[in-house]
Amino acid sequence: MMKALILNGSAPGQTLLDQAQDKLIDLLKNLGWEVTAFRLRDMNLQECVGCFNCWVKTPGLCSTQDDGTELNRQLFQSDLMTLITPIQFGGYGFLLKRALERTVLPNLLPSFVSFQGETHHPWRSGRKVRLMGIGSLPAQDAESERIFDDLLKRNSMNFQNPPHSSAVLYEGMTEDSVQLIVQDLVAQLGARP
């Protein structure tokens, strides 16, 4: 069974992003995926201290013992990772950024490989992880949306799997609109198990 990991970096009261998560979980489960979702605001996650122990002393394991250990384990086993976040200056919100720093680094090998003419760290598990992003903005902002999509594209290259999908939700969107956007994201990735 294919495994999906959802990291929801929404703040309390950001119901649009929570709604998108719920729609995505239902859709993926109906397609036969095993889904694990985390609301990062409810977790104990310390910042990455940049010690690189996860590369040299305890390969694949972060030295900090908190909820990041479970996130790391789940990402290692995943075939799809969905990032849900308020968009801040075109990038990820602080809760998601903290979680990614704690989970992605241990899942990379310290060596380098050439991928599509660029130098990257290879993915420890060797899996091809699909990447999906759902961001939110108060209103349309073409530059922030472009930066958000480009960030997801660049992050997908670290998984050595460039296909990615992203969408942006805006305050005031209807539940039906959110449902259609989530369905389109899944279709873009060809997320059939």
N, C-alpha and C positions, 0 to 999 in steps of 0.2 A: 504494500500500500504506500502511495506517495504521501509525504509529510509536508505540511505547511506550517510555518511559524509566522505569527502576527505580532509585531511590536507596536503597541499603541502608545504614542507619546503625547496624547492629548492631556490638557489640564482639566481639573474639575469644571464642569459646566459647559465644556465643548461637546455638546450633545450631537452635533452633526458628525464629528469624527467617530464617536461611539456608535452612532447609528450605522455608519459605513462599515465599521468592524462587524457589527451584528449581521448585516446583510451579506458581507463577504463570508463569514463563518457558515451561514446557512447555505449559500451557493456552493462553496467548496465541499461541504459535507454531502450535499446532494449529488455532486460529481464524483464522490468516492474518495475524497481526500481525508486523511487524519489531520485534524487541525488543533494546534496549541496556540492560544492567544494570551498575551500578557498586557495588562494595563500598567504601564511603567510607573505611573504616579502612586500606585499601591505597593510598590516594591522597595526593598532596601538595596539600593545600588550606590556604591561609592564611586568616585571618579577614578579613572585610570591614572596611575602614578608614573607611568612610563618606565618602569623598571626592566621591562623585557624579560622577566623571569619566565613568562609564558612561552618564550622562544628558546631560552638557553638553560634554565634550571629545571623547570617543570613543563616540558613541551606540551602545549595545548591546554594547560591549566593556569588560570590566573591565581596569583598568590593571595589576593584579597578574598576572604571567605564571606560572601553575602549572597543575595539572590542572583548575582551575575553568574555564579557557577551553573545554575540551572539554565539560564539563557544560553550560555556557552554550549552546554550539552545538547540543548534542543536545536541550536543552529547547526551543530556538527552533523546532525541526523536529517536535516531538512532538505527538501527539493525545491521549495518555494519560500521566499521570505517577503513579507509585506510590511512596509514601513508606513505607519499612519502618524501624521504630525501636523501641527500648525506650521506654516511656512514663515520663517523669519529671515528677512533679507535674502530670500531665494533658497535658503538652506533649511536644515532640519531644526526643530525646536530643541531646547536644551535637554529635555528628558530622553529624547530619542538619540541625540548625539552622544550623551553619556553612555547609554546602553550599547550603542554601536562600538564605541571605543573599547568597552569591556568585553564584547563578544567577538568582534571581527578579528582583532589582533591575535588572540590565542588560536584562532582557526586558520591563520596564515602560517606558512613555513618561512623561516628566516632567509632562505635562499632566494635567488631571483630566476625568473624565466622570461623569455621574450614571448609576448602575446600580441598579435596584430601590430608588430613593429614597435611595441612599447615594452618597457621593463616593468614587471609586476612580481609580487610574491605569490607563489602558487598556493592554492587552497588545500589545506591539510587533508581533508577527507577525500579529495579528488572528485567529489560530486559536482555536477553542473547545477548550481543553485539559480533558479529563476528569481528575478527581483521585480517587485511591484511597489509603487508608492502612491499613497493617497494623502494629499496635502489640503490645507484649508487656508483661505484668505478672506478678509472682510468683504472685498470686492475684487473685480478683475484687475489684474496687474500683469501685463504681458511679459515684462522683464523678469519679475519674480517667478512666473510660471516657466519661462525658458530656462532660468538658472536651476530651478528645482528638477526639471526633466534632465538637464545636462548632468547634474549631480548624480541622479539615479543611473544614468548611462555610464558615467565614469565608475561608480561603485559596482555596476554589473560587470565591468571589465576585470575587477579584482576577483570576481567569481569565475572569470574566464568563460562568461556566458553572456555576451552582449545583449541578447533580447531582454527588453524590460518594458514595463508599461507604467504610465503615470497619469494621474488625473488630479484636478484641483476642484475642490468644493467651495462654494461661497455661502456666506451667511444668508439665510432666508430661503435656501433651496428646499424643495418639497421632498418628502420621503420617496415618492415615485422617481424623482430626478436622481436621487442618490442611488436607488436600486438600478436604474439604467446605466449609470456611470460605472458602478461596480461590475455589472454584467459585461460591459464593454471592456473593462480592464482585464477580466478573466479571459474573454475571447481573444484579445490581443496577444496574450501569452500562450494561447493554445493550452490552457491549464487543464486539459483532460488528463487523468492519470495514465 
